[in-house]
Amino acid sequence: MTGPPDRKLTPDQEHRVAGIREQFNQRRAIGARLDKIKHKIGVYSAKGGVGKTTVAVNLAVLLAQEGARVGIFDVDIDTPNVTRVLRISEPPTQNEDESFTPSSRFGVKVMSMAFFQQNEEEATIWRGPMIHNAINQFLTMTEWGELDYLIVDLPPGTSDAPLTVMQTLNLDGFITVTTPQELAALDAKRSINMVKRLNLKVFGVVENMSGDIFGRGAGRELAEEMDLPFFGSFELRADYRDDKRPAVLVSNEIADEYHTVAEALRKRIAAE
């Protein structure tokens, strides 16, 4: 008695199977690259211009100053700014297996699309699939080593690029950034809702650029409305004009603000 004849896959079915196999291998490779990282924290808001990069860089440097092993991953593919804020130009090292060892500045390992741009003033005009592929390439090719924290500076919006990061990187949670203005708080709420819709965690909310010019309080109000911890606020200070070093290395007041946020983050992680 013979079994049923083998069914030959159609070209379309073969293409789908190959795609599934490629995705599986890619996720496995990403997992291998990230398995020595204890905590992966996204810094995010749907609105541009609220200071996500400033918050991400200063938090990463502050954590490194406190003795943690820290990396920062700039996944804003079309407008990467982490390297400019850190004043780092030395590109990552390419290893024999074609992986990259990140560069380091102020005790923080750094990977960014900016390292691979010939001219930082040129616009990167890519559609969603190209951005998706670039993010996945960075994830599969970067050898971070052992880290206590990987701070991920996400692009704004609620579409292709941040969605790719959220679905691929398996972040432990997010810090949502807002400024005191009404529109910034509205977009921050949208970003929180996106994270929750994907069944991911928002660790807490921070308010940037607080003070007499823009006002204060929107971050705390947003946190209360969304039933989230309010980690703290960062005053708008003249010390941020120093473009040679991150502000936490310039001002004790700014360092204290970031220490408060870092401590709140550690307590939130420990409570999970």
Secondary structure, DSSP 8 states (H G I E B T S, - for coil): ----------HHHHHHHHHHHHHHHHHHHHHHHHTTEEEEEEEE-SSTTS-HHHHHHHHHHHHHHTT--EEEEE--SSS--HHHHHT-----EE-TTS-EE-EEETTEEEEEGGGG-S-TTS-----HHHHHHHHHHHHHHB---SEEEEEEE--SSSSHHHHHHHHHS--SEEEEEE-SSHHHHHHHHHHHHHHHHTT--EEEEEEEEEBTTTBS-HHHHHHHHTT--EEEEEE--GGGG--SS-GGGT-HHHHHHHHHHHHHHHHHHHH-
